[in-house]
Amino acid sequence: MSAQPCGPGQRRAEPPGARFMLGLDVGSTVIRCHVYDRTARVRGSSARKVQTLYPKPGWVEINPDVLWAQFVAVIKDAVKAAGVQMSEIAGLGISTQRATFTTWDKKTGAPYHNFISWQDTRASELVKSLNNSLLMKILRNSCGLLHLFCRSQRLLTMSRFVFTTQQASPRLAWVLQKVPEVQKAVEEDTCCFGTIDTWLLYKLTKGSVYATDASNASTTGCFDPFKMCWSGPITFLNSIPLSILPPVKDTSYHFGSVDEEIFGVPIPIAALVGDQQAAMFGECCFHRGDVKLTMGTGTFLDINTGNSPQHTMGGFYPLIGWKIGQEVVCLAEGNAGDTGTAIQWAQQLDLFSDAAETEKMARSLEDSEGVYFVPSFSGLQVPLNDPCACAAFMGLKPSTSKDHLVRAILESIAFRNKQLYELMQKEIGIPITTIRADGGVCKNGFVMQMTSDLINENIDRPTDFDMSCLGAASLAGLAVGFWNDKEELQKLRQSETVFRPQKKCQEYALNMENWVKAVKRSMHWYSNT
């Protein structure tokens, strides 16, 4: 089970007659596939809703077999919609939601359990225990002390490292403790661990290729971005055997080809990439200081930090953006959950019939009349990091209407963006060059304009919002020679609107202050202590 190498700087020739690239994004709510031509124009598309399961409070799962069937169907439907043949596809790039994983039998390929989502909080008590453990304190203190003498950025990062429920490692540790089948498989050396990219690669090649890429590995909480390998100390703390983790390859890379029986032809699999890193690449944020703001299921704010990982006390996490041959690009990322989730929830309550209505509803009011929303269905992320916080409306009155509730939800998204941006400015000492937005929620002009006002920066919204698909296709296209280089990709990028500050951020000061007060009152709601 190994990937097929393609040496640094080398490319595989695209198949004869190949005129299109496939870009797929397996997101938290939707699986999308776009067929791109050489101008990066979408020629055909397909999408299916991810069937998410909630078996217990705090548990979020996906059935691997259902996801696989949907994945195959989406590719077939997109190619059909484009009116092209499978033989005309030059390559396939796959972007996936990150840190969602399963484990399976090395011999049969049968999964031991459902995918456990990055949104799942079942390991919250384990996370608390790990972070407060004596071993963790010794590791942090010793790394901090050694940093004083040798000024190593790696040691500084380790001295600040904390586990979170969004990382795969604590949830994998939970599985290793709670699922007897997995325990037995580890003892017998028949257990494979994989995030969604690894599982899909394994299925597409009918078990002949087992691998992940550096971008996905760096989001698991098990990976050392300085040494570009799995971290011995972190896996030791979680009691995770290194033997169950897949080999880590480049992001733009010939991993192998799809088994001919699946689509009728052996399509090259030429990129695996985490969804936020894919969006960063699709936005052409290639330079140090470039910033991407993704507002999808959650909000993700990423900054290109060049070739050096950076960690902050506030919670911006060091990631590998992509690895292409000798080039390694690093990112620092902060995120907030429940962005698109909050809008979807409001739609299910019949506050509106279509998300496109929300912008008009919000603009129909002068303000939210003192109503504030805390978007915390899956806890609060940086800078508060409270998995026990609850979602809440505060300041409700007899005069509160649907429009007030909707405006409060949209304002909460912009306020979270402001929180993340301030934290990034404070803790990442890199001048910002450009800010580009993507994700479904960036279609909302109210959220975009309010965010631009709050952070006092221009925000560039592209013509194509599905940047994860485009980024995956772009990385795959470089690997097979469909596109020549990143300069060509930059020329193909199209901007739709640039939002410029129209109000001074001070005008929002009181509302922001009250919203922060509401957030603090929602904290520790589900805590037993």
Secondary structure, 3 states (H helix, E strand, C coil): CCCCCCCCCCCCCCCCCCCEEEEEEECCCEEEEEEECCCCCEEEEEEEECCEECCCCCCCEECHHHHHHHHHHHHHHHHHHHCCCHHHEEEEEEEECCCCEEEEECCCCCECCCEECCCCCCCHHHHHHHHCCHHHHHHHHHHHHHHHHHCCHHHHHHHHCCCCCCCHHHHHHHHHHHCHHHHHHHHCCCEEEEEHHHHHHHHHCCCCCCCEEHHHHCCCCCEECCCCEECHHHHHHCCCCHHHCCCEECCEEEEEECCHHHHCCCCEEEEEEEHHHHHHHHCCCCCCCEEEEEECCCEEEEEECCCCCCCCCCCCEEEEEEEECCEEEEEEEEEECCCHHHHHHHHHCCCCCCCCHHHHHHHCCCCCCCCEEECCCCCECCCCCECCCCCEEECCCCCCCHHHHHHHHHHHHHHHHHHHHHHHHHHCCCCCCEEEEECHHHHCHHHHHHHHHHHCCCEEEECCCCHHHHHHHHHHHHHHCCCCCHHHHHHHCCEEEEECCCCCHHHHHHHHHHHHHHHHHHCCCCCCC
